[in-house]
Amino acid sequence: MDRETKRRQTKNLLLDTTKALVEEKGCNTLTLNNIIERSGLSKGAIYHYVKSKDELLALVLKERMEEISDRFFAEVNKGKKEFEGPLKEIAKKLPSLQDPQDVTNQIFLYLLTNNDQPAVREIIQSFYQQAVQMSKHWITNGQDSGVIPSSVNADKTAELFTLISYGFRVRSSTLNDSYAFNIDDFTKLMGELLQPQ
């Protein structure tokens, strides 16, 4: 097995173990020792990727963003000059934003509640910027392909989508599930803003 394959397998084991333990224990009680015991990875192997539990949790958030982006670009790269396919790939994961059991929502809320720590604040700011940049990249790619009008302000629209998705994540922690604005409304809004009539 080559070095890159081994590195990828180790990272996947680390992330999968972390997600499983977040589901079981939650973020507050999770420790790096739990991850070492469950995964069989050494402390050195873990520290090769992250310096802290918070950085590891942020890596799980980043992985989710990358998965969505990979599906989006796989659809774009099919060569069809249409908007619906790539939007559907983004929309597939949107329901998870309102699921209180979703690992990424648990991590997001955990990090927000620890925002008074400078290292965590930096992680949150970095994640926010990555989310905005990824959304902007999707929009500009659609504009370059001619399926999103150039009149759409990519910066403002990307930030709006990020703010709404953050709102869904925070709202997932409430016990009420009866809301006037839901994921279907968000998907419809995305379509309306990206393809104005």
N, C-alpha and C positions, 0 to 999 in steps of 0.2 A: 504494500500500500504506500502510495507516495505521500509526501509531507503535507500537501494541500488537502488531500482527501482526509487524512488523519486530523488535521486542524479543523476541518469542517465538521467531522463527526464528533469531535470533542466539544465544539461550540454548540452543536445541536443537542448533545447529551446534557450539557450545562443548562441550556435554555429550557429543554423539555422537563428536566428535573425541577427547575425553579418554578415553572408553571404548575406542575403537579403539586408541589409543596404549597404554593400560594392557594390553590384550590382547597387543600386539606387544612392548612394551618392559618391562612391569612398572612398578611404582610408583617404585622406587628411582631408576631412571635417567631417568624422565620429567621433562621441564622445561617451564616455561611457553613457552620459545622453541620447543620441539617443537610445541606446540599452536598457536602463532602461525604457524609455517611451514606446518603441515598444513592449518589452517582458513582461513588468509588473513585472520583477524581481527587487528585492531591490538591493541597492548598496552593501549591505553586502553579498547577494547571489552571486553577480558577483565577489566580492573580495575574496570569498571563493576559486575561481578557478584561478584568475589572479590578478596582482597588477596594471596592466596598459593596455591601449588599444593595445599597441604593443605586450604584452604577449598574449592577446586575439587573435590577428591576427595570431600569431605564433601557437596558439592552433588549428586554422582552418587549417593551413598547416600540422600540425601533424596529424589531423584527416584524411586528404586526404591520407597521407602515410599509415596510419593504415588501411584504407579501402582497398587500393590496396594490402597490405600485407595479410589481412584477406582473400581476394578472392584468392590470390596465394596459401595460405596454405589450403584453402578449397579444391582447385583442387588437391594439392599434397596429401591431406589426403584421397582422393578417392582410393588411393592404386595402381593406375596405375604407372608402372615404365616407364614413357615416359616424354619427355621434352616439347612437343608442347602445351599441355593443360595449364600448369603453365605459360609458356611464353605468351600464348594468354591472360591470365588474367592480366598480367602486361601490355601487349600491348593495351588492351582495353582503358586505360586511357591516353595513350601517346598522342593522338591527342589534348587533352586539353592543353598540353605544348605549343602549338603554337597558342592558341586562346587568343587574346588580351582581350576579355571580361571575360575569366575565372577568377573567384574570387581568386583562389590561385596564378595566375600570377600577378594579380593586387596587392595582398598582398606582394608577393615576391619582386616586383619592388619597392613598397612603402618602405619596410624595407631596401632594398639596398640603396635607396636614403637617408635614415636616418642613415646610417652606421657610421656616425661621432659621434653618441651618444653611449656611452659605453654600456648601457643596450641593445640597439638594436644590436650592434656589437656582444654582447654575444648571443643574440637570433639567429642571423644569423649563428654564429659558431656552436651553438648547433644543429640547424636544419641541417646544412651541415653534421655534424658528424652522426646524426641520419639517414640521407639519405644514407650515405656511409655504415653504419653498417647494415641497412636494406637490401641494395643490396648485401652486403657480406653474410648476413644470407641466402638470397635466393640462392646464388651461392653454399655456403657450404652445404646447405640442398640438393641441386641437386647433389653435389658430394657424399654426404653420401648415397643418394638413387641410385647412380650409373648411373645417366642420364647426368651428367656433368663430364668430365674427371678430375682427380685429378691434371693433368698438368696445368689446368687453374689457374692462379694466382688470387685468390679471392680478395685480397686487391687492386691490381692494376685495375682489371676489374671493381670492384664495384665503385672505384673512377672515372674511365673513364666514366661509365654510369651516375654517378651523375653530372660530369662536362658537359657532353653532354646535359642532361636534363636541367641543369641550363642555358646553352647556348640557348636552345629552348625558355625558359621562357623570357630571356632578348630579344631575337630576336622577340618575339611576340609583343613587343612594337613598332617595326618599321612598317611602312605603306606598305611596299612591301611584296607581298606574292609569289613572284617568286624566288625560291631558288633551288640550285643544290642538297642540302642534306635535305631530309624531314623525316617525321616520319616513312614512310615505309622503308627508307634506314636505319634508326636507328634500327628498329625492325629486319631487315635483318642482320645488323652488330651484334646485340646482339646474334642472332642465330649462326652466324659464329664464334664469339669469344668464345661462351659457348659450342659449339660442333664442334671444329676444325676437319677437314677431314684428 
